[in-house]
Amino acid sequence: MDLTQLIPRTIFGMSISYLDDPIRMKIPRVFLEEFDILRCQLSSRDDLSFHALVTPTRPSTKSVKAAVKAIAEIDDLPCVVCCPAMDFDQKESLAREGIAYIQNTSNALLPFIGGIISEGWTAQQPRRLSFQAQRIFVNYFAGYWVHRNARQLAELMGVSNASVSKYLAELMAIYPSLVTQEGKNKYLRPPVISRAKLLDLFEPYLVNPVKFEHRLRQAIPLDSLREYDARLSGESELALFSDLAQPSVMTVALTSEKVKGLKRELELAWEEAPGHSEAAMIVQEWVCPIDHSLPQIEDWNRPAGLPLEWLYVSLVTDRSENDVRFIDALEQLREKICRQ
């Protein structure tokens, strides 16, 4: 993993260059388990050199202090913590200790050159994601929207730039490294941690995109499902990527808009089954668009499937911890999407 991308190209109007730091061979190896260490220069000047402690995930303040102290006992150059994932409280704590840091181009403290800049745009507390913020995350996790800036995201989603800024703030509250800023331009940074770790961070804040499940008395013809871009979903799709047995009732996903259109087309043929009787088909009504739903199942006897990342989100947010077979199948799906 190239951690140099966690260090801005410029700060306070000066370029930052970096090279291998020989001090790596002198400090206790325990610090190298949490930080990479580089020697950096501002404007390519030797007299403006510093040691950079680089990490993609939020370090403990205690380990930062210990690493800075260990380096100071060996070398006189300043030491700067470079971590996009620092939160507001940690930056305040480091500032009180006189420890230099660079979070991004808009949040940095370099006391050895008298430089400080703080916009405070990562101070929001983590919370359950809105559907649109989750939409950005899932498409980012799937690899579709990496490198997209706020303006491009607004165009893709059909919303305003101000709305995108709000959604990005939700994501940054969970993991600041997801978004970076150059000047006034925010964009989605390429992943700097593994897919599994990224999912670990966001999973507690995901929301179920399924607004409602329609249990139908009779199955919808396959041609109609394809016409309205229905996607195989739920346990019907999960069974194809795990050891879970294929359920007898097919589950498909459509957006709310598509459900309305399909109801109008079918008219009386759209009839929901009473709660006590078995359904012939389950139609999930999704509250948000299913982006990049490329066919994954080439079988003319069923609709194409959801992207696996969307399938996982819809299942993990509504799982039953008592169903061991389902939990095992969901873990198999998780391993698959984290390997991609």
N, C-alpha and C positions, 0 to 999 in steps of 0.2 A: 504494500500500500504506500503510495506516494503522499507523505504527510506534508510535503512542501506546499501543497495547494491550500493548506490551512493558514499559511502566512500571506497576508496581502502583498500585492506587488509594490504598492506604495503606501506610505503613511506620513502624515504631516507634510505632504508635498515632496517627500524624498523617496527614491526607489529603494527597495530592499533586495539585496542579493544574499545568497547563502551558499555554504560549502560544508564539507565534513568537519566536525569539531573533534580535535585530538583529545579533548577533555573526556570524551566518552570512555577512553581507555584508563582513566585515572579515578573516576568516581565509583562508588560501590555499585555493583551490577543490579542491585535491587531497584534502583531508580530507573534503569533502562526497561524494566518490565512495565512501567506506566508511562514513561516519556521517551520520545525520540529527542536527540539533542543535536542542534545544528549551530554553526557559527554564522552569524549574520552581520551585514554591514549596511549602513545607511548611506546612500549616494556613493557607494564604493569607496568609502573613506575608512582607513584603518583606525583612525581616532574615534570613529563612531561605530565600533564593533560591539557586539553583545552575544551572549549565549542564549539560544532560544530553546525553551522546554516546550516541546510540541506534543499535543495529544488531541484526538478527535472527540473524546468523551470527557465529561466533567470530572476533574480530579478532586480528591479531597484537599481541603485547604491545609490540613496537617502535612500531607505528602508534598505539597508545593513548598511549604516552608522548609521542610527537611531537605528537599533537593536544592533549593536556593542556598541554604546554609552550607551544604556539602560542597557545592561549586565555589562558593565564596572563600572557603578554606583552602582552595587549590589555586584559584585564579582571581585577579582583580577586575576582570571585565564584568559589566553589568549582566544580570540574568533576567530574561523576559519570558513570562508564561504566554504561549500562543495557543489559545483554545477557543474556538467559536462557541463551545457548549457552556461556557461560564454563565451563571445567572447573575442577577443584579446584586443579591446579597453577598455572593462570593467576591465580586469585583470591589464592593465596598470594604470587605474584610481585607483583601490584599492591599488596597489603597491605604488603609489604616496602618498596615505593617510596612508600608514603603516598598512593596513588591511591584515591579513593573509588569504590565500585561498588554497583550493585543488580542482583542476578541474579533474585531473586524475594522474596516477603515473608519467606522463611525464611533467606535468604542475602544479607546486605548489610553494607557498611562505609561509614559516614558519619562520618569523624573530626571534621568541623567541628561536629557536634552531640554528639560522644562516643557515637555509636551503632554497635553491632556485633552481628550475629546470624549464626550459622552452624550449620546442621544437618548439612551434609556429605552430603546424600542424592543427590548427583550424582557421587560419586567413583568409582563402579564403572567398570571398563575395558570398552570396547566388545568384543563378541564375537558369534558367530553366534547368531541369535535362536532361542529356543525356539519350538515350533509355536504356542503360545498367544499369546506376545508378537507373533509375526508376524501372527497372526489379528487382533490389535488394530490393528497398523499398516496392514494391507491395508484393513480396514474404515474406518479413519481416512482413509487416502489416497483411498479411493473416495468419501468424503464422508458415510458413514453414521453414524459414531460420534463426530463432532466435538461438542464440548461435553459429552460424557458424563463423569460423575465415576466414581470408583472403585467406589462402591456399585452404580451402574447397570451398569457393565461386568461386575461380578460376576454380576448377575442375567441379563444377556444371554448370558454364557458358561457359566453354571451352575457357577461355582467360588466359592471363598471370597474375602473381601476381602483377606486376607493374600496369597493367590496373585496377585491383581490388582496389589497393591503391588510384588510381585516382578517381574511382567511389565513394569510401568511403569518400574521401575528399569533393566531391560534396554534399553528404548526411550530413556530419558534418557541412558544412557551413550553412545548414538550421537548423539542430538540433544536436548539439554536443553530446547529451546524447544517441543518437542512437548507437554510437560506443564507445567502451572503449579499453584501451590498457594496457596490462601487459607485461612489458619489451618491446620487439620489436613486440609482437604479438597483432594485432588488431582483434576484433571480435564484432559481433552484440549483444549488451546488451539486456536482456529482457526488455520489455516496462516498463517505470516507470511513464507514464502518461496514461490517458484514450485513447482509440482508437479514440474518437471524437476529442480530443485535438491534437493528432498526425496527424490526417487528416487535421485539420485546419492549422497546420504548413506547411504541404507539398502541399496542394491543389494548391496554387498560382504558384507552380513551376513544376506541372505535365505537360506532353506533350501527345498529341494524338498518340497512337500507330498505328492508322489506316493510312497506307501510301496512299491507294487509294480505292475507292468504284467502283466496277464493276456492272453496271446495265445490267442484262442479259435479252435477248429477251425471253428465255424459261428457266424454272426451271431445276435445276440439279437433277437427280434421287437421292433418299435418300441413296441408297446403295453406290453410288459414294461419296456422302458427308461423310458418315461414314468411308469409306475406306481411305479418305484423312484427317480424323480427323477434319472435319469442326465442328464448335461450333455455336450453336444458339447465336445470339448477337444482339446488337442495341435495337431498340424498340420492336423487336420480343421477346426478353428475358425479357426486362424491364417490359413488360405488364404482365408477369407471377408473378411478385413480387410487383405489385403496382395496382392502380386503372386505369391505362392507358388501353385504349381499344386496343385489338390485331390488329395490322396493317394487311392489306390484302396481303402485299408482305413480304415474309420471308427474314430476314437478317441473314447471317452466316459469321463467321470469319475463315480465314485460314492464315497461314504464307505465305510470298512471295514464299518460296520454294514449298509449297503445291499447291499454285495457278498455278505455272509453270507446275507441274506434272499433275494437273487436266486438264489444257488446252491441254496438249499433248494427254491425254486419250480421251477427248471429241472431239478434232479436230474441225470439222465444226459445231458441236452441241454447241460449246462455241461461242455465238454471242451476242455482246453487243447492247443494244437497243439505238436507236437515242435519243438525249437529249430531244426531244419534246414528246416522247411517254412513256407510262407507262412500267415499267420493270416487269418481272415475278418473278425475284429473285435478291437480292442485295448480292454481295460477297465482304466482307471487306478484303482487303489485309493488313496484319499486318507486321510491320517492325521488330518485335522482337518475340521470341518464347513465346508461351502461356504456361507457366509452371503450373504444377499441375492442369491441366484442367480435374478434376474428374467429372464424370457425376452428374448433379444435377437435371435433368429432366428425369424421367423414362417414356417416352412416345415414342412408336415406330413409331409415325407419324412425329417425328421431331428429329433433332440431339440433343445430349446432350448440355448443356449450358456452357458458359464461367464461370469460377470462378467469384463470384459476385464482388470481389475486382477489377478484370480486367475489368469487365463490367462497373463498376462505373467510372474508370479512362478514358475509351474510350468515355463515354458519357459526363462527367463533363467538359472535355477539348474542347468539341465541341457543347456546349449547346446554345440554343437560349433563351435569356432572355424574348423574346416576347411571347413565348409559355408557358402559365401558366400551362396547363395540364401536359406538359412534365416536367417542373420545379418541380411541386408537386410530380410527380412520381419519379423523381430523388431523391428528399428529402426522400421519403419513402424507397428507396433503401439504401440511406445513413444511415438512422436510423437502418435498418436491419443489415448492415455489422458492424456498430459500437456496436451493442448489442452482436454480436457473440464472 
